[in-house]
């Protein structure tokens, strides 16, 4: 078991004009901090970008599937799970079986007809989706598929109970956890805490009026609209409970270390894809502070409680380092640290080697 209970990552990332994470109105998400409006990127948006990134795929890290529509998924030349049941049972029976299986994970809901989708009476109005997305493990999905393929009558209580994993080992489930309200005994406590990224500078949302030109019509535009953007330097914070991560991964130290490196690399180089084609905000952290030890973790956002201009990234580094030193003087400090500073020393490989040794 690791002697370094906690691993903390503090990152500073500069975004150009962009809108990577939108609210219900399509505007950049915001928050009030220190009495001023800041730009915000939600932790959920960040985690999804990391877990689905090419970095994780390249490392061969297995992730679960978060969905409401497991029984509607169709692959080329394959029937969905619900269609497989329809081949063996009447509609009411197929719906009842689907409801029983999904009901082991969450409450079910009826499928609604989408305005732009063709009508399919096999699905519409049937209780064959969950009310909320469920994070299924790969082995749970395989057991569900196997059960559906073998069923000749309604599944028994024992068959339904055997569907859930007590300890799923997919990397994203081990790191970010999951909650199954109907079955709390099968929840997974998250080993990684991810704070919302918050801008160090005060922001005003700006409007971008644009037109789309019709190549075959030279008399005016074919489309006009507006979209919003901000520009900011963000502070990102992650706290990893290395002991819990090892436990969640069945004490597989090699896998845990590979996962930690992939997480750190993604946090420094992968951004949410919102409006990416419009703004090209492919950015990387210009500063990364990695810490390890048994001291109580602490978020260093206090450095930016008072907004500072986003025109001097080195000043932002100084503010973060100053607050870190003040906390270290008054409280127990982490046993070791490593930095990547775009304007000074350190490299991403240094950070990955440091984080990946537990």
Secondary structure, DSSP 8 states (H G I E B T S, - for coil): --S--EEEEEEEEEEEEE-SSB-TTSSB-EEEETTEEEEEE-HHHHHHHHHTSHHHHHTT----EEES-GGG---TT---HHHHHHHHS-HHHHHHHHHHHHTTTS-EEE----TTS---TTTTT-EEEESS-EEE-HHHHHHHHHHHHH-SS---HHHHHTTS-SS---HHHHHH-B--GGGGGG-B--SEEE--EEESS----EEEEEEE--TT--SS-SEEEEEEEEEEEEEEEEEEEHHHHHHHTTT-HHHHHHHHHHHHHHHHH----TTHHHH------SEEEEEEESS-----GGGGSS---SS-HHHHHHHHHHHHHHHHHHS---SEEEEEETTSS--HHHHHHHHT--
